[in-house]
């Protein structure tokens, strides 16, 4: 069980949407979390990888080498 406090204006918008559509406020809160959780996880993973790269804990691979490794050599990156 999760309880979330929302600013009054957001609560009113959520309530109006729920009434207008016949769905619950919980439904829309759950949908919003599902929709954005992947994006947040991707963002934090990218930030962690960038920090590791800057510290030298992770190595960068030039795009040409990467393409060659995966059999895409000779293809333009913009293709």
C-alpha positions as CSV (number, residue, x, y, z in Angstrom):
1,X,0.0,0.0,0.0
2,X,1.3,3.4,-0.9
3,X,0.0,6.8,0.2
4,X,0.8,9.8,-1.9
5,X,0.1,13.4,-1.0
6,X,-0.5,15.6,-4.0
7,X,-0.7,19.4,-4.3
8,X,-4.3,20.5,-4.2
9,X,-4.4,21.7,-7.8
10,X,-3.1,18.3,-9.0
11,X,-5.5,16.4,-6.8
12,X,-8.4,18.4,-8.3
13,X,-7.2,17.7,-11.9
14,X,-6.9,14.0,-11.1
15,X,-10.4,14.0,-9.5
16,X,-11.9,15.7,-12.5
17,X,-10.3,13.3,-14.9
18,X,-11.5,10.3,-12.9
19,X,-15.1,11.7,-12.8
20,X,-15.0,12.5,-16.5
21,X,-13.8,9.0,-17.5
22,X,-15.4,6.8,-14.9
23,X,-12.1,5.5,-13.7
24,X,-10.5,5.8,-10.3
25,X,-7.8,8.2,-9.3
26,X,-5.7,5.2,-8.3
27,X,-6.0,4.0,-11.9
28,X,-4.5,7.2,-13.2
29,X,-1.8,7.4,-10.6
30,X,-0.8,3.8,-11.4
31,X,-0.8,4.5,-15.1
32,X,1.4,7.6,-14.6
33,X,3.9,5.6,-12.6
34,X,4.0,2.7,-15.1
35,X,4.4,5.2,-18.0
36,X,7.3,7.1,-16.4
37,X,9.2,4.5,-14.3
38,X,11.0,3.1,-17.3
39,X,12.2,6.5,-18.3
40,X,13.4,7.3,-14.8
41,X,15.3,4.0,-14.6
42,X,16.9,4.6,-18.0
43,X,17.9,8.2,-16.9
44,X,19.6,7.0,-13.7
45,X,21.3,4.1,-15.5
46,X,22.6,6.5,-18.2
47,X,23.9,8.9,-15.5
48,X,25.6,6.1,-13.6
49,X,27.3,4.9,-16.9
50,X,28.4,8.4,-17.7
51,X,30.0,8.8,-14.2
52,X,31.7,5.5,-14.6
53,X,33.0,6.5,-18.0
54,X,34.3,9.8,-16.6
55,X,36.1,8.0,-13.7
56,X,37.7,5.6,-16.2
57,X,35.8,2.7,-14.7
58,X,34.1,2.0,-18.0
59,X,35.5,2.1,-21.5
60,X,34.0,3.9,-24.5
61,X,33.9,2.1,-27.9
62,X,34.1,4.2,-31.0
63,X,31.0,3.8,-33.2
64,X,33.0,2.5,-36.2
65,X,34.5,-0.3,-34.1
66,X,31.1,-1.1,-32.6
67,X,29.5,-1.3,-36.1
68,X,32.3,-3.5,-37.3
69,X,31.9,-5.9,-34.3
70,X,28.3,-6.3,-35.2
71,X,28.6,-6.7,-38.9
72,X,27.3,-3.2,-39.8
73,X,30.7,-2.0,-41.1
74,X,30.4,0.1,-44.3
75,X,26.9,1.5,-43.4
76,X,26.5,5.1,-42.7
77,X,25.6,5.9,-39.1
78,X,22.7,8.1,-40.4
79,X,21.2,5.2,-42.3
